[in-house]
Amino acid sequence: MQLTQLIQTLKALNFILLVFFGFYFTISSAAKAETIVIGSSKSAIKIEKIAVFDEPWALTFINQDELLVSTKKGNLWLVQKDGEKSLIEGIPEIAYGGQGGLGDIIPHPKFSQNNLLYLSFVTSENNGRTRGAKVIKAKLENGELINHQLVWEQLPHTRGRGHFSYRLAFGPKGSSQEGMLFISSGDRQIMHPAQTFDNNLGKIIRLYDDGRIPADNPYADMGFPANTIWTLGHRNVLGLSFAPNHELWANEMGPLHGDELNLVYKGENYGWPLVSEGNHYNGRHIPSHSTNTEFTAPVAYWVPTIAPSSLVFMPIEKDNKWSGNALISGLKSKAIFRLDIQNDQVLKQEKFYLGKRIRAITVSPYSNLWAIEDGTKASLLKIILKEAK
């Protein structure tokens, strides 16, 4: 009896300490182990490890019971909710290395009718001397991608293996952007192309779902590729998502600190590399957005860095305490961040420290969060809100 009381006392003390410090702990049960993570605002989430992957990069649900997980080395997995997984065939040739490889994967808004998937990936036409991202659409049929069609290409191809960005988002049903495809294109670590119109680097791109260029894009009268540009002045946008009110948001990696959360407005210039809330890696100062009103300032920024790697919004649901909140995954921060955004301003932030680099996060049809860790032997995580205050 004394031993039982001692164990119960230690468990209670452990819970109190971890709530105070915002860390996590594991509860063992007869079924399986689960991790409870206490956020900085005392919310609690339950995390279950579902499956393991080698360098995963993106995840997306295609129906209520199945999701897709891409890995940088070029594998695309069809995953059941219980973790059973099978390889999808018909993946295009991938130029793997550095920050690049197979990237984002999203279903067409009418996937249930047409089985179309959109993939971003890095390619090279000269054995890796130069590289660039592409986006294709293909039909998923009997476990294979068929009928590949090029939708977009990052131009020009350049040396280096960083800052491809290549996140994808479709405009939501019922919005003015319904069915439009948005693509983030990184500055490829060259910086200055983000401010010029003779390339599509350092931009957010807007196209029809088949790659056609809309006539109402902000720079439509400037010729190609300027006529594909929706916004410019970006560094490395790794999160791109529509909020429930149909606004487009993006999270962006800063240089040395100064990560950004931006509300994406048609035709706006976000300033990189002329302004930033961080500095160059060598310590050289970059003027902040407040020094030049020509550029659109971020809604929020982080110093020190959190290394934001993806962005998703919870749907509006009456009984969901996180209804409409934004969720950002973090690499260097090894955390997930919950943001309560009201009237285009971040009112509250809550940090959930997971202890592992988090590559991406999404919302299931059941409004649970699913995330993937970064690197080798990276876990696919199912995340359930336990309580919120």
N, C-alpha and C positions, 0 to 999 in steps of 0.2 A: 504494500500500500504506500509506504514512504517513497519507494522508487517511482511509482506512478505519479505521485504528487510532485516529486522533483522534476520529472520530465515535463509535466504540464506547466510548471512554473517557468522552466527554461524556455519552453515554446512561447509562452506569453511575453517573457522578457525579450526574446529574440524578435518577435513581431513589433514590439514597441520601439526597440532600437532601430530596426530597419525602416519603420514608418518615419522616424525622426530624420534619418540620414538619406532617405530616398533610394535605398538599395533594394536588392531582391534576394529571395530565398526560395528553397524548394521544399514542397510538402510531398512525402511519399504516401501513396495509397495502394490498395490492393489492385486497382486497375492499372495505373501507370503514374509516373512522376509528373508533376506539373509545377511550373514556376509562377510564383506570385511576385509581381513587381509593384512597388509603391511609388507613385509619382511625387514630384516636389510639392504638389497641392493636395496630397493625401489620397488621390484616386488610386484604386487598385485594379490591376489587370492580371488575368490568368493567361499564361503562355504555354502552349503545347507544341512540342517539336513533332512535325509530321513526316518529313523526309530530309535527305541530305543530297547536296549537289556540289559540283566542282565549278567554282567561279560563276555563280548565277548573276544575272544582270537585271532581269525584268520578270514580272509575273502579272497575269491577267486572267480573270474568270471568263469562260466562254458560255457557260450555262450555270445552273444552280449547283451542279455536282462536280464539275471539272474545271481545271485551270491549266494554263500553260506557263512554263518556266523556261526562259532562255538562258543559255550559258555563253560566256564570252568565246569559248573555243569552238562554238558552232553547233551545239546540240540544242534541240528544242524538244521539251518533254511535255507530254500530256499526263496530268497528275489528277488522280481521284482524291476526294476529300480525306480518305483514310491513308493517303501517302503512296498507294500503288501507282507506279509510273511506267510509261512506255515511250520510246523514242518516235518522234515524227520524222519521216523521211522527206527527201526533196528539198533540203536546205541549200541555198545558193553557196557558192564558194566564198569563204570568209578570209579576210586578212587579219589574223589574230596577233595581238601584241600591244604592250603598254596599256592604255585605257580603252583600246578598241577591240572589236570582234563582232559577234552577234549581239545586237543591242535590244531595242525595245520591241514589243509585240503587243498589238491591240486588235480586237475584232472590229470588223465593219459594224456600224450601227444597226444594220439589218443582217447580222451574221446568221441569225436563226433561219433566214430565208435563202441567203446566198453563200454561206460558209466561207466568206472572204476574210483573210487575215492580212495585216500589214506588219512588215518587219523592217527594222532598220539594221544596218550592218556596215562594216568597214570593208572596202575592197581596194585592190591595187592592180594596175594594168602593166606594171613593170617590175614584178618580183619584189615588191615592198619598198622600192626607192621613194615613191610617193604614194600617198593614201588619201582616201576620202570616203565619206559615208554615202550610202544609197538607201532609198526606201522602195520596197516593192510591195505589190499586193499579189496574193496567190490564194487559190481555193484549197481548203482542207477537205480531202476526200479519202476515206479508207486509210487514215493514218499517214497520208502523204500530201505534201504541198505540190499542187500542179498549176499549170497555166500562169507562170510567173510573168508579171508585167511591171516594168519600171515606172515609178511614180515621180521620183525626185532624186537628184544627185547633188552632193556637196561639191561646189566649184570655187576655185580650182583645187585639184588634188595637190597636196603639199607634203614636204618632209615632216617627220615627227609622228608620234603615236599618242598624242593627247588632245583633249578638248574637242571631241567629236560632238558631244552633247546628245544628239539624235533621239530625243524624247518625242513621243507622238501623242496627239490628243484630237478627238473629234468633237465638233460643236454639238451641244446637247439638243435633243428633240424639243421643239417648241421655242427655240431661241432664234435670234437673227443669224446665228452661225450654224444652224442645223446642217449636219452632214459635211461641213467644211473640215479639211484636214490641216492641222497646225503641226509644224515640225520645228524643233529647236536645233540650230546649227551653231556649233561652238566656234571660237576664234582661232582654233588650231594652234594656240599658244604663239600666235604671230602678233596679236593685239590690233594693230592699225587697220586691218581690213574691216573691223567692226564698224568703222566710221565711213566707209566708202561704198559706192553703189555698183562697182564693176565686178562684184563677187557676192556670194551668199553666206560668207563666214561672219560669225558674230551677230546672227540675225534670228528672228522668228519668222518662219515662212507660212504662208496661207495659200492653199490650193483646193481645188475640187478633189473628190475622192479618187478620180482617175488621173490626176496630175495636171489637168487643165488649169490655166491661170485666170482667176476671176478679174473681170474688168473693173471692179470697184476696189481693188487693192490700192493702198494709198499712193504708190509710186508707179501706177499702171502706165503712165505716159512717158516713162523714162526708158522703156525697152528692157530686154532681158539682160541680167537676172533681177534688176531692180524691181520689175513688175511682180515678182513673186514675194517681195518683202512685206511683212506686216509691221515689224518693229526692228530697230537696230540698236547698236551700242551695247551688245551683250558679250559676256566673257565665256561662261560655261553653264548653260541652263540645263540642269539635270532633273528638274521638276516642272511639269506643265500640266495644269488641270483646271477644269471649269468648276466653279463653285455652284451651289444649288440655285443661286440667283442669276446664273448664266454668265457671270464675269470670268474672264480668263486670268489665271494667276500663274506665276513662275517663281521658282526658287533657283538661285544662281550662286555658284561658287565664287567667292571673292579671291583676291590674290593672297597676300599675307593678312588674313582676317578680312572682315568686311563682307561676309556672305549676305546676300540680299533676298528679300521677298518682295516681288514686284507685282503690281496690278497692271496687266498688259492692255494698253490703249492703242488703237489704230494709229499708225504713223509716228508713234513717239520714239524718241532717242533716249536711251538709258545711260549714255555717257561713257561707257568703257571704250578705250582706256584713258580718256581725258579726265574723268572724275571717278572716284570710288570712295567707299568708306573704309578701305584698307590701304595698305602700301605694297610696293613691290617686294619680292622676296629678298632682294639685296638691301632692303631698308629705305630705298629711295621713296620720298614722299609723293603721294598722289593727292591732288586737291579733292575735297569732298564735294558732294552734289550741291551743298549750300553755297558754294562759291560761284555757281554758274546756273542761272535759271533757265538756260536753253535746254537743259537735260532734265529728264523726269527722275525724281528721287525715289528710292525704295520706300515702301510702306513700313518695312522693318529691316533691320540689319543686325548682324551679330559680330561683336568683338569681345572675347576671342572667337575664333572660328568654330562652327559646329559641323562644317563640311556637309551641307544638305544634299542628299542624293536622289530624292523623289518627293512628290507632293500628291496628296489626295484629300478629298473632302467627304465628310460623312453626309449622307442624305438627310433631308429634313424629316424627322419622325417625332411624333408627339411624345412618346415614352422613352426616347433615347436622350440621355443627359448630355451627350456630346453632339446632339443634332446640329448639323451645319458647320461643325468645327473642322479646321484644317489639321492634317497630320503630316509631319515632315520626318523622313528618316535621315539619320546622321551617320557619317562614316567616322571621322576622327572623334566625334563626340560619343560614339558608341551608344546612341540613344534614339528614342522617338520623341518628338515634340508635338504637343497638342496646343493649337492656337484657337482661341475664341475671338473671332473677327466680327465686329459690328460696325456698320457704316464705313466700311473700308479701312478700319483701324483695328490693330491687334490690341484687345483689351487685357487678355490674360494669356500667359504661356505656362505650360506644365511640361516638365522633363521627366521621361521614364528612362533611367539608365539601365541598359541591358547587358553591358559588359562586352559586347561584340559589335563590330562595324556592321551597320545595317545598310544594305544596298538599295532596297526598294520596299514600298508598302502599297497595298491596295485594299479595297473594300469588297467583300463578298456580297452576293445577292441577298444574304441573310443579315447584312450590316455588321458582320464581324470584320475585324482587321486581319489581314494576312501580310506577312513580311518575309523577306529573305535576307540572311546574313551575307556578308561579303567574303570572298576568298575561297580557298579550298576547304572541303568538308564543311560547307556552309549549310545551315539548317533552314528549312522552310518552316515558318512559325504561324500558328493560329493564335490570335489574340482576342480575348473576350473581356469586356468591361465588367468588373465585379461590383464596383461601387464608385460613386463620384460625389464630391461635396462642393 
